[in-house]
Amino acid sequence: MTGMSRARVARRIAAGAAYGGGGIGLAGAAAVGLLLAEAQLARRRVGNGTTPHVPHPDGLYGASYTVPGEPALRLTMLGDSTAAGQGVHRAGQTPGALIASGVAAIAERPVGLSTVAVPGARSDDLDRQVSLALADPSRVPDICVIMVGANDVTHRMPPTRSVRHLAGAVRRLRTAGAEVVVGTCPDLGTIEPVRQPLRWLARRASRQLAAAQTIGVVEQGGRTVSLGDLLGPEFAANPRELFGPDSYHPSAEGYATAAMALLPTVCAALGLWPAEEDRPDAARREGFLPVARAAAEAASEAGTEVTAAMPTGPRGAWALLKRRRRRRVTESEPEPSAQPSP
């Protein structure tokens, strides 16, 4: 599917989400039915969010930066098993711990991490998760990271409904005063138990949803980062390194790749990223685009950020597309440590 076609589909899905529609399919009813059957077989083989062990990474990161009278930054992770960090054994290997540790080091300020993400969650669970995140009005998160969408595709949730729930969650968090970064639906076309031609259908469906998610999130004042690499080209090229033992959830290396894709955008949302890094670089094909076109381009290239730019333009709202530099956390780097939250 071309970028322009994906942009048109994303606009239709996002419009349906905004105005209550629900009949737009991702890849056609028959195709998605086949995808569902294949995904059910895959889930039986790999678990798909049902294995019991999920690390508990919540706590205070960067405690050595504590300054009396200066509160810690608050980071909350929402979404599904990828946000929770299922598939690794140590809390410090989860994306929440890696992001919290990175923000603490860049801000030179401690970061308190809270996780309300649940393995197996779909976008319709976000309302409950947001209520938990905002339960204490005196402790509203400074930044929320949402990673969701894969289970929506494999469970055939209508994309308009999926985007509607996500946009509503972003709106509530932004209204409360939290910055929001969403890691959009990963590329499901490389889950090993899913065979061709259904891998192609899975890739098509997940990229369409990712593009529509971007439109919905940006319209509510959030930022998105394409997480195609979470289950995308790097995983396909090196699945034994970047997939965990169940061939569905990422390994520690895979989560590090995803966390390092999200970290620059999280820091930019908090005002911690160098100003020169926020200027679009034409040599990197960055710049201002209509939101739907930016969303379609981002869905095709992992690590791409989309954020609101101008509310109106010749073709509607415009967004800034950034291809932020990324690096992987390697085995030689010290693992972050957390202290239990009080």
Buried (B, 14 or more C-beta within 10 A) or exposed (E): BEBEEBBBBBBBBBBBBBEEBEEBBBBEEEBBEBBBEBBEBBBEBBBBBEBEEBBEBBBBBBBEBEEEEEEBBBBBBBBBBBBBBBBBEEBBBBBBBBBBBBBBBBBEBBBBBBBBBBBBBBBBBBEBBBEEBBEEEEEBBBBBBBBBBBBBBBBBBBBBBBBBBBBBBBBBBBEBEBBBBBBBBBBBBBBBBBEEEBBBBBBBBBBBBBBBBBBBBBBBBBBBBBBBBBBBBBBBEEBEEBBBEBBBBBBBBBBBBBBBBBBBBBBBBBEBBEEEEBEBEEEEEBBEBBBBBBBBBBBBBBBBBBBBBEEEBEEEBBBBBBBBEBEBBEEEEEBBBBEEEE
